Amino acid sequence: MYRIRPLSAVGTDSSAATRAALIEAAGPLFADIGFEASRTRDIADKAKANVSAINYHFGSKMGLYQAVIKQQAEEINSSYPLETESVRQEEPAVRLQWLVHNLLRRVLTSHEEHRIKICVREFVEPTEALDFLVKEIVSQQYDIMRSVVTAVLGREASLEELNRFTVSVVSQCFHYGMAEPMLTRLGVKIPQTEAEINVLAEHIARFSLAGIVASSKSA
C-alpha cells in the first residue's frame, strides 16, 4: 500500500512548493509515456528538485503517481461536476442532460490535456494505482451517475439492472474520446466546440432517456 505524505507533514513553504512542482512536472510524463517509462530523474530535473524529494514527499514513485492522479481527477470533477445541489432539485430528465453534457465536456474539452490522458491510460493499461483511483475518485462519481439513472427510471430496479443502464449512458460519452482515431477514420465528426458538444449531449441524453423510459414501461 502506497501512502501519499500529507502536505501538513511537509512543513515549510519551500517544501510545499517542491511538492507542487513535482506533481506538475510528473503529470505530462505519466500521461505521455506511462508510469513505468517515466524516470524519477527526469521528473526531478524538470521540477528542479532532488530525486530524493520524491520519496520525501510521496514515499515512492507510485506515491507521486497517485498524487498526480488524485489532483488531476479532482480538477476535472470540479471543472465539470456531474451534479450540483441546484441540479439535484431538477426533473430527472434535466439531471440526465447535465450529467451527459459534463461527461462529454470532460472527454472532449480536455481530451488533449495530460490530466485526462492519465485516467484514460489507467483504464486501458492499469497499474496498481487503479484500485486507488477507483476508491478515491471513480466510485463517488459512479454513485452520482447511478443516482441520476435511478431517478430517470422511476421504479425499483436491481443493482445489476442499474449498472447496465448506467454503463450504457456513460459508454456513449467515453466512446467519442477513447475511440477517436477509429471514429475519425470512419468519417464520424468529433465535436470540438461547446456548441457541437451541446448538440451531441442532447442526442445522447434524448436517446438514453427514451431507452430508460421504455424499459420502465415494459417492466
Legacy VTK file of the C-alpha trace (Angstrom):
# vtk DataFile Version 3.0
C-alpha trace
ASCII
DATASET POLYDATA
POINTS 219 float
0.000 0.000 0.000
1.431 3.338 -1.074
0.595 6.388 1.001
0.839 9.989 -0.104
2.545 12.038 2.560
0.071 14.733 3.703
1.015 18.296 2.889
0.717 19.256 6.571
3.611 16.930 7.317
5.902 18.667 4.867
6.371 21.861 6.815
7.910 24.829 5.031
6.621 26.892 2.135
9.610 25.824 0.047
8.793 22.176 0.716
5.197 22.754 -0.325
6.445 24.440 -3.497
8.716 21.484 -4.240
5.848 19.064 -3.738
3.646 21.042 -6.123
6.475 21.304 -8.662
6.982 17.535 -8.650
3.288 16.914 -9.290
3.293 19.495 -12.080
6.406 18.019 -13.687
5.260 14.409 -13.406
1.815 14.886 -14.947
2.786 15.264 -18.620
5.373 12.469 -18.408
2.987 9.990 -16.829
0.356 10.905 -19.429
2.614 10.686 -22.480
4.780 7.651 -21.748
3.149 5.949 -18.790
4.163 5.177 -15.243
6.814 2.560 -15.940
8.677 4.546 -18.600
8.703 7.783 -16.622
12.030 8.180 -14.795
12.239 9.821 -11.408
15.426 11.575 -12.512
13.603 13.229 -15.426
10.730 14.276 -13.170
13.062 15.725 -10.561
15.128 17.571 -13.168
12.033 19.105 -14.683
10.831 20.170 -11.237
14.310 21.497 -10.383
14.362 19.247 -7.331
16.474 16.445 -5.929
15.396 12.895 -6.750
15.228 12.205 -3.023
12.421 14.772 -2.763
10.067 12.285 -4.442
10.466 9.776 -1.638
10.377 12.524 0.975
7.059 13.951 -0.193
5.318 10.898 -1.654
7.086 7.836 -0.291
7.817 6.455 -3.755
7.340 6.988 -7.458
3.965 5.236 -7.151
3.006 7.616 -4.359
3.778 10.527 -6.676
1.747 8.897 -9.435
-1.231 8.563 -7.115
-0.884 12.188 -6.028
-0.917 13.281 -9.682
-3.983 11.152 -10.422
-5.846 12.464 -7.391
-5.102 16.119 -8.070
-5.941 15.977 -11.745
-9.096 13.928 -11.275
-10.309 16.379 -8.648
-9.615 19.278 -11.014
-11.648 17.616 -13.758
-14.511 16.802 -11.389
-14.533 20.380 -10.118
-14.441 21.890 -13.610
-17.194 19.615 -14.946
-19.339 18.428 -11.997
-21.757 15.610 -12.772
-24.295 17.145 -10.422
-24.709 20.217 -8.249
-27.074 20.917 -5.389
-29.313 23.030 -7.618
-29.333 20.475 -10.448
-30.262 17.744 -7.964
-33.552 19.571 -7.407
-34.452 19.466 -11.114
-36.512 16.914 -13.010
-34.745 13.608 -13.790
-34.510 14.449 -17.496
-32.686 17.698 -16.696
-30.311 15.875 -14.342
-29.563 13.350 -17.099
-28.911 16.128 -19.619
-26.487 17.823 -17.213
-24.725 14.545 -16.479
-24.229 13.679 -20.139
-23.163 17.203 -21.059
-20.436 17.374 -18.434
-19.230 13.838 -19.108
-18.761 14.834 -22.733
-17.036 18.051 -21.712
-14.616 16.032 -19.606
-13.853 13.731 -22.505
-13.838 16.196 -25.387
-12.945 19.619 -23.994
-9.843 18.310 -22.241
-9.106 15.235 -24.371
-5.754 16.668 -25.477
-4.717 17.615 -21.949
-2.498 15.329 -19.918
-4.865 15.442 -16.954
-7.468 13.323 -18.775
-4.884 11.147 -20.531
-3.596 9.725 -17.268
-7.014 8.474 -16.211
-7.709 7.036 -19.665
-4.311 5.330 -19.704
-5.046 3.849 -16.300
-8.343 2.443 -17.587
-6.783 0.691 -20.590
-3.319 -0.066 -19.180
-3.975 -0.356 -15.441
-1.240 -0.226 -12.847
-1.621 -0.963 -9.163
-2.842 2.631 -8.838
-6.181 1.701 -10.410
-7.538 0.498 -7.063
-6.565 3.866 -5.580
-8.229 5.748 -8.450
-11.464 3.778 -8.150
-11.620 4.080 -4.357
-10.699 7.752 -4.098
-12.374 9.186 -7.200
-14.316 6.947 -9.551
-16.621 5.233 -7.058
-18.091 8.551 -5.892
-18.604 9.693 -9.469
-20.233 6.399 -10.380
-22.625 6.740 -7.442
-23.764 10.084 -8.867
-24.295 8.539 -12.289
-26.301 5.682 -10.825
-28.447 8.015 -8.721
-29.376 10.030 -11.830
-30.281 6.862 -13.719
-32.365 5.715 -10.749
-34.290 8.989 -10.802
-34.928 8.695 -14.545
-36.004 5.067 -14.233
-38.547 5.986 -11.596
-39.021 2.480 -10.243
-37.302 -0.156 -8.178
-34.537 -1.941 -10.029
-31.871 -4.456 -9.185
-28.267 -3.333 -8.862
-27.416 -5.345 -11.969
-30.067 -3.525 -13.993
-28.981 -0.119 -12.708
-25.395 -0.908 -13.618
-26.395 -1.850 -17.168
-28.273 1.412 -17.661
-25.506 3.487 -16.092
-22.706 1.907 -18.099
-24.777 2.281 -21.283
-25.150 6.026 -20.742
-21.531 6.595 -19.735
-20.104 4.454 -22.541
-21.751 6.599 -25.203
-19.835 9.602 -23.874
-16.461 7.957 -23.383
-16.501 6.235 -26.762
-16.094 9.574 -28.510
-12.850 10.184 -26.658
-11.341 6.726 -26.325
-12.187 5.615 -29.877
-11.485 8.939 -31.591
-8.790 7.618 -34.009
-11.125 4.904 -35.274
-14.221 7.128 -35.399
-12.492 9.834 -37.424
-11.345 7.210 -39.956
-14.959 6.125 -40.265
-15.962 9.675 -41.064
-17.519 10.410 -37.670
-17.041 14.059 -36.706
-15.750 14.515 -33.188
-17.267 17.626 -31.570
-14.738 20.368 -30.940
-16.704 23.437 -29.897
-19.067 23.905 -26.984
-21.970 24.217 -29.429
-21.088 20.894 -31.078
-20.734 19.225 -27.680
-24.178 20.554 -26.735
-25.731 19.006 -29.825
-24.168 15.617 -29.109
-25.120 15.833 -25.416
-28.737 16.498 -26.324
-28.747 13.498 -28.658
-27.201 11.089 -26.136
-29.469 12.320 -23.330
-32.592 12.043 -25.510
-31.567 8.616 -26.798
-30.771 7.343 -23.300
-33.906 8.831 -21.776
-36.079 7.112 -24.365
-34.423 3.769 -23.714
-34.670 4.029 -19.933
-38.305 5.174 -20.022
-39.229 2.397 -22.469
-37.639 -0.166 -20.182
-39.543 1.226 -17.225
-42.875 0.939 -19.041
-42.180 -2.635 -20.137
-41.138 -3.772 -16.651
LINES 1 220
219 0 1 2 3 4 5 6 7 8 9 10 11 12 13 14 15 16 17 18 19 20 21 22 23 24 25 26 27 28 29 30 31 32 33 34 35 36 37 38 39 40 41 42 43 44 45 46 47 48 49 50 51 52 53 54 55 56 57 58 59 60 61 62 63 64 65 66 67 68 69 70 71 72 73 74 75 76 77 78 79 80 81 82 83 84 85 86 87 88 89 90 91 92 93 94 95 96 97 98 99 100 101 102 103 104 105 106 107 108 109 110 111 112 113 114 115 116 117 118 119 120 121 122 123 124 125 126 127 128 129 130 131 132 133 134 135 136 137 138 139 140 141 142 143 144 145 146 147 148 149 150 151 152 153 154 155 156 157 158 159 160 161 162 163 164 165 166 167 168 169 170 171 172 173 174 175 176 177 178 179 180 181 182 183 184 185 186 187 188 189 190 191 192 193 194 195 196 197 198 199 200 201 202 203 204 205 206 207 208 209 210 211 212 213 214 215 216 217 218
